[in-house]
Amino acid sequence: MKQLRGFASDNNASVHPEILKAMADANTGHAVGYGDDTVTGQAQEIFKQCFGKQTETFFVYNGTGANVIAIQALTQSFNAVVCAHTAHINVDECGAPEKLSGCKLLPVETDNGKITVEQISKYMHGFGFEHHAQPKMVSITQATELGTIYSIEEIKEIADYVHGLGLYLHMDGARIANAAAALGCSLADISINAGVDILSFGGTKNGLMFGEAIVFADPKLAENVKYIRKQSTQLHSKMRYISAQFARLLQDELWLSNASHSNKMAKLLGEKVSAIKGVELTQRVDSNGVFAIIPKDIIAPLQEEFFFYVWDEHRSEVRWMTSFDTTEDDIEQFVATLQKLLK
């Protein structure tokens, strides 16, 4: 691979300098482990300021861990979780949610990564019937795996429906910062304030080195989470290094500037490639992902210059992700290479 910079994933990006500085600042002397340190206490207070005083936050290693713990917290092994068929919990977590929670996932077919009340309702049956897994949670992703975004109204509609049936609403917010930046609203407005019960809040895709957070709308929902986190091997001993990152991310709206930039770069990339004959965008560019169909024979040579992933081999559909550190020069070089290969 000739070009190290590419469009494979925002996970491939560097760590934001301010995040590294925050970790270095926390790297002084000794501190009590497992989250009983002052840095973690300060970070949890910042989360309350961001999402509401009534919320409770737990820090974990990664997104899969956050999603698994969120599901385990409010379900039992005979329950079911409804999600989009493209959801990370369904496609990219190696069966971890089902293995560790025991729950059955009920995937909904969707063209744009978003699910609706009408689609969810088709799974709302069999309550009290001992032969069927009992629906207990609906999980949505914001922004979705296809880069699309739920509006606040769409989330509220799902939340009201789910709560009316006595179910919980979980949000996989691995890229919630990108969604909030695109909608011009707060992180809380498209999650907790819209009726989400549990939020897996992502940081790694927006400039962090490692670490994710689980935000509970009500502390009562988090009653046993500290035990579940430990059993799930997600309790970090030197917690201050996760906490310091999140504290800095939420201060001075660093999350917003990072996400806004990656969104802007995706818009620019989408505009440029859509003007090229032989390239067909398959989704709206709402956040920091560009999905397109390109000739199959140019995928491999293009990947040799700029690494990216094939999304759907059968359709010759690819995914190009931008990051907080993507530059206009990256895009110009990529577009020039793409045009050259299409000649």
QUIPEPE-V30330 format. One record per residue. PHI is phi in degrees with one decimal (* if undefined). OMEGA is omega in whole degrees, 0 to 359 (NA if undefined). Layout:
PHI&OMEGA / PHI&OMEGA
This chain:
*&185 / -78.5&187 / -108.8&181 / -72.3&177 / -75.8&183 / -158.6&185 / -130.7&182 / -72.8&185 / -165.6&173 / -70.1&172 / -69.5&182 / -83.0&183 / -68.7&177 / -74.1&175 / -93.7&181 / -61.6&182 / -54.7&180 / -68.5&177 / -70.9&176 / -60.4&179 / -64.5&179 / -62.8&177 / -66.5&179 / -64.9&179 / -64.2&179 / -79.1&185 / -87.8&181 / -127.3&176 / 62.8&180 / -98.2&176 / -147.0&180 / -61.4&185 / -83.6&173 / 64.8&173 / 100.2&179 / -92.8&180 / -104.6&184 / -69.0&181 / -63.0&179 / -65.3&177 / -59.9&179 / -66.0&180 / -63.8&179 / -65.2&176 / -68.0&177 / -63.9&177 / -63.7&177 / -64.7&178 / -65.5&182 / -81.5&188 / -109.5&180 / 124.5&184 / -62.3&183 / -80.2&185 / -80.0&175 / -134.8&187 / -122.2&177 / -126.7&179 / -97.5&181 / -137.3&183 / -73.7&191 / -146.6&184 / -66.5&178 / -61.3&178 / -61.2&179 / -62.7&181 / -66.8&181 / -63.8&180 / -64.8&178 / -59.5&179 / -68.9&181 / -61.8&185 / -62.8&188 / -123.5&180 / -133.3&169 / -121.4&189 / -64.2&180 / -92.0&181 / -88.0&178 / -130.4&179 / -122.3&178 / -90.3&180 / -152.7&174 / -68.4&180 / -66.7&178 / -88.9&186 / -56.3&179 / -58.2&181 / -64.8&182 / -93.6&189 / -107.9&194 / -118.8&180 / -124.6&170 / 53.2&179 / 77.7&183 / -57.9&180 / -58.5&181 / -72.8&181 / -65.4&188 / -85.4&179 / -96.1&184 / 81.7&183 / -75.4&174 / -91.6&174 / -88.9&179 / -114.8&185 / -78.8&180 / -102.9&177 / -67.9&181 / -148.5&181 / -86.5&186 / -127.7&177 / 86.6&182 / -102.9&177 / -113.7&184 / -118.3&177 / -59.2&180 / -59.4&179 / -69.4&180 / -63.6&185 / -59.5&181 / -66.7&180 / -102.5&184 / -89.4&178 / -150.2&179 / 80.3&180 / -64.5&180 / 83.5&181 / -92.5&191 / -66.4&180 / -87.4&183 / -113.2&171 / -60.9&186 / -91.1&178 / -58.1&182 / -135.6&184 / -147.6&169 / -116.3&181 / -117.5&176 / -119.6&182 / -117.0&183 / -137.8&349 / -67.0&185 / -72.9&178 / -65.0&177 / -102.4&176 / 81.6&180 / -83.4&187 / -130.7&171 / -78.1&172 / -76.2&177 / -59.3&181 / -63.6&179 / -64.7&179 / -67.4&179 / -61.8&179 / -63.2&178 / -65.1&181 / -60.9&180 / -62.3&180 / -65.7&181 / -62.1&181 / -66.5&178 / -63.8&179 / -99.0&180 / 79.9&179 / -100.4&178 / -108.5&177 / -113.7&177 / -108.4&176 / -121.9&171 / -83.2&184 / -104.1&179 / -56.1&178 / -124.5&181 / -63.6&178 / -62.2&179 / -65.7&179 / -67.9&180 / -63.7&179 / -63.3&181 / -68.0&182 / -85.2&181 / 70.2&180 / -130.5&181 / -80.0&177 / -63.1&181 / -71.3&184 / -62.4&181 / -103.3&177 / -139.8&185 / -58.9&182 / -68.1&180 / -92.6&177 / 109.8&178 / -71.8&181 / -83.4&179 / -136.0&179 / -117.1&168 / -88.1&187 / -94.6&185 / -88.0&176 / -126.8&186 / -61.5&181 / -81.4&183 / -129.5&172 / 112.0&180 / -82.9&175 / -77.5&177 / -163.7&177 / 111.7&174 / -134.8&180 / -129.5&175 / -116.2&182 / -108.4&178 / -102.1&181 / -66.6&183 / -136.5&180 / -55.0&180 / -62.2&180 / -72.9&185 / -101.5&188 / -52.6&185 / -111.2&187 / -65.1&181 / -63.5&177 / -78.5&179 / -63.6&179 / -60.6&179 / -65.4&180 / -63.9&181 / -86.1&179 / 58.2&181 / -111.7&179 / -88.9&182 / -84.8&182 / -68.1&179 / -91.8&187 / -59.2&185 / -59.1&183 / -78.3&170 / -78.9&184 / -59.5&182 / -61.4&179 / -65.0&181 / -68.5&178 / -59.7&180 / -71.4&181 / -60.0&184 / -86.5&179 / -86.8&178 / 55.7&177 / 53.4&175 / -61.0&178 / -55.8&184 / -73.7&180 / -66.8&177 / -62.9&183 / -67.9&180 / -62.5&180 / -66.6&181 / -65.0&175 / -62.5&180 / -60.9&180 / -66.7&178 / -67.0&177 / -60.1&180 / -63.8&179 / -62.3&180 / -60.9&180 / -63.4&184 / -71.8&183 / -75.0&180 / -68.4&179 / -85.6&182 / -94.6&178 / -65.6&181 / 103.8&178 / -118.0&180 / -127.1&177 / -69.8&182 / -106.8&179 / -137.8&171 / -64.6&177 / -90.4&182 / -88.9&184 / -129.0&184 / -114.0&178 / -124.5&177 / -121.2&180 / -113.8&186 / -149.5&172 / -100.9&178 / -132.1&179 / -55.9&185 / -59.7&186 / -72.6&179 / -100.2&184 / -62.3&182 / -60.6&179 / -64.0&177 / -69.8&178 / -66.6&178 / -66.5&180 / -95.3&181 / -137.8&185 / -69.5&175 / -157.7&183 / -105.7&171 / -83.6&182 / -85.9&181 / -140.3&183 / -60.3&184 / -65.2&181 / -97.5&186 / 58.8&180 / -97.2&182 / -119.6&178 / -123.0&176 / -120.3&181 / -106.9&175 / -106.8&185 / -133.8&180 / -63.5&182 / -107.2&174 / -68.1&181 / -111.9&176 / -63.6&178 / -65.6&175 / -56.5&182 / -68.2&180 / -61.4&179 / -65.3&180 / -63.3&181 / -62.3&179 / -62.9&179 / -65.8&179 / -60.8&179 / -61.9&181 / -63.0&182 / -72.3&181 / -85.2&181 / -72.5&NA
